[in-house]
Amino acid sequence: MLDDIDRGLIHALRIDGRAPFSAIADVLDVSAQTVSRRYRKLCADAALRVVGLAEPERSDRTQWLLRLTTGPRAAQDLAEALARRADTSSVKLASGGTEIVAIVHTSTADGPAGHALLLHDIPRTAGITAVSAHCVLHTYLGGPTAWSGHQQALDVTQQRRLRTAVAEAASVAASGVRAALSQADCDLFAALQRDGRASLSSLAATTGWSPATVARRLEQLRAGGQLFFDVELDSTLFGVTTQALLWMGVAPADLDQVARTLARHPELAYVAAVTGPHNLTAHALCPDPAALHRYLTERLGLLKAIRTLESAPVLRTIKMTGPLPATGKPPVRRR
């Protein structure tokens, strides 16, 4: 179980995934050694990981929600194969283990070659009985905006202190200007996907830059909105035992208002407008099936603009946002 220090540490990492342990320790009123030790323990026991990710809307990338239906025997192997790909994230087994839902990242600069999974690989895969791909048009909750269940430990004063400490620790002021990504930037992103808290010296060795240049570039990318840090964690530690993917059909005139309303619901970790007959999708995290039922009937049921609703229980998360460990074997995760 998580105690107050663990929860405070996770909340602090949601505010800034690269916040120094000393700054977090000052806010939590414990030693930096305690924070470091708790961080290592959470990484080992709770699948905690900080990952640096590119913001799709500002990095010339497009996201697709891919839904695959297959037999239960083939689903596990196919899901793990998708999870090992560099162009996927958030691979989940749903609907009794016969449906796979994954986020696919494509490059707008590569043309058809950037859509290899959608155009070439999936159609040639045996065992798939149905495929639907939905382009993510706008993300209302998720990515840089975190699930509120991770952000209830620090009070307003503590959050302000941490943000101030992090700002003062930055060695170079960010310009906030969005710049084109170089090959070294791509190498930097790849390293941060594996470990968002990698040291400046390690990132310098990867990119060929000096540590000072790495620090300056990190600040520029973050200020320009091209880079953000996510926190992966087993959500059962926050009392979540029931998850469901929600697919909703909303009248176009009401879509934005409904999506913004859902983005404020504490039960949801992801809300996005997508293409297709279900033009709004969400990811619900609840303590138990009864809580999910109450949410569907008492919260979503009151939104008359939602004309259709499909729910798909999530059985297992094969991949979160970052790449799989070097072993290539997906860990057991329930987020």
Protein Blocks (a to p, Z undefined) as FASTA:
>chain_A
ZZfklmmmmmmmmmomkbcfklmmmmnopafklmmmmmmmmmmmnopacdddddfklnop
acddddddddfklmmmmmmmmmmpmkbghiaceehhpaccddddddfklmmmlmmmmmmm
mmmpghiabdcddddfbdfbgcjbccfklmmmbcfklmmmmmmmmmmmpmbdcehiacdd
dfklmmmmmmmmmomkbcfklmmmmnopafklmmmmmmmmmmnopaccdddddfklnopa
bdcdddddddfklmmmmmmmmmmpmkbcbdcddedjblcdcddddfblklmmmmmmmmmm
mmmklmbdcddddfbdfbfkbccdfkopacddfZZ
